[in-house]
Amino acid sequence: MLVITGATGHIGNNIVRMLLKDNIPFKVLLRKDGPELANLEIEKHIGNLLDKDFFSSHINKGDTVIHLAGYIDLENKDYKQSYEVNYLMTKIISDVCYEKEARLVYASTTDILIKDDSGNYVIEEDISKIKHNYPKTKTMATLYIKKMQDKGLNAIILYPTSVIGINDHKGSQAGKEIIKAANKTFLPYVKGGYDFVDVLDVSKAMIAASFHEFSDDIILAGSYYSIKELYQLIGELTGKKKRLFFVPKWVAKIATRFIKGLSPMMIDIVSEAEEFNDPKLKLLLEEHIPIEITFEKVLKEA
């Protein structure tokens, strides 16, 4: 049996729809129900996601848990919720999976990866060096799972890049920014960019990871665009000419004080992000959806 957390989220509700289509049995564990799952006939269990007994009662030997639930603190103001949702809940789920001999498929993030001296992607193990709540607590959770893997936990850690695509009911930050850019003529951009991946590709890869015994970390990447290239593409897809002007990073950070929905963390992420290419992704996903098609879908669904 597949057990899913975060089923009302962007990745989660797409996974649910895929599983229903393929008649794969599963159940979802929720803090509360939501409109994202409306009219879907699925097995739901509502409970306290920080209660170990809640997970113990719904995770059994041989199950696979796809753990998606998380909290992205874009304004970097709520460490407590970041800690509880991203780290503590993950720790509890990892412990239960270990005790019940269940498999864990964990959705981490490429936001916690850095390059070492050899050019390999690694995790910063010195938590004190991480200044933002989201990557800090996701790093803590990821490192804990790795520690549990050493003890015998059957787990795989997947690192999605920026996930975009259909059924984005809650409005992911990337989806919101794409739609905003589509409606504007004058667009400031900073040096940097991001790797974007279709939510359907991510969902397929996570389902595939549930039915394999791979334990290696795998990056779920798609296509990298600089912010300038992204805005140019949006202009082409909408048929609306964009007037672009470069803004230094320090100026952009000051501007976040006055622009709602924009934060210093977002500026840091796009400024530091690089192109990802993990050959192990082929173990889970044979073909990619062209990201240009994904952008078209996002703009049409808006």
Stockholm file with secondary structure:
# STOCKHOLM 1.0

chainA/1-302         MLVITGATGHIGNNIVRMLLKDNIPFKVLLRKDGPELANLEIEKHIGNLLDKDFFSSHINKGDTVIHLAGYIDLENKDYKQSYEVNYLMTKIISDVCYEKEARLVYASTTDILIKDDSGNYVIEEDISKIKHNYPKTKTMATLYIKKMQDKGLNAIILYPTSVIGINDHKGSQAGKEIIKAANKTFLPYVKGGYDFVDVLDVSKAMIAASFHEFSDDIILAGSYYSIKELYQLIGELTGKKKRLFFVPKWVAKIATRFIKGLSPMMIDIVSEAEEFNDPKLKLLLEEHIPIEITFEKVLKEA
#=GR chainA/1-302 SS CEEEECTTSHHHHHHHHHHHHTTCCEEEEESSCCGGGTTCCCEEEECCTTCHHHHHTTCCTTCEEEECCCCCCTTSCCHHHHIIIIIIHHHHHHHHHHHHTCEEEEECCGGGEEECTTSCEEECCCGGGCCSHHHHHHHHHHHHHHHHHHHTCCEEEEEECEEECSCCTTCCHHHHHHHHHHTCSEEEECSCEEEEEEHHHHHHHHHHHHTSCCCSCEEECCEEEEHHHHHHHHHHHHTCCCEEEECCHHHHHHHTTTSTTCCHHHHHHHHHCCCCCCGGGGGTCSCCCCHHHHHHHHHHHC
#=GC SS_cons         CEEEECTTSHHHHHHHHHHHHTTCCEEEEESSCCGGGTTCCCEEEECCTTCHHHHHTTCCTTCEEEECCCCCCTTSCCHHHHIIIIIIHHHHHHHHHHHHTCEEEEECCGGGEEECTTSCEEECCCGGGCCSHHHHHHHHHHHHHHHHHHHTCCEEEEEECEEECSCCTTCCHHHHHHHHHHTCSEEEECSCEEEEEEHHHHHHHHHHHHTSCCCSCEEECCEEEEHHHHHHHHHHHHTCCCEEEECCHHHHHHHTTTSTTCCHHHHHHHHHCCCCCCGGGGGTCSCCCCHHHHHHHHHHHC
//
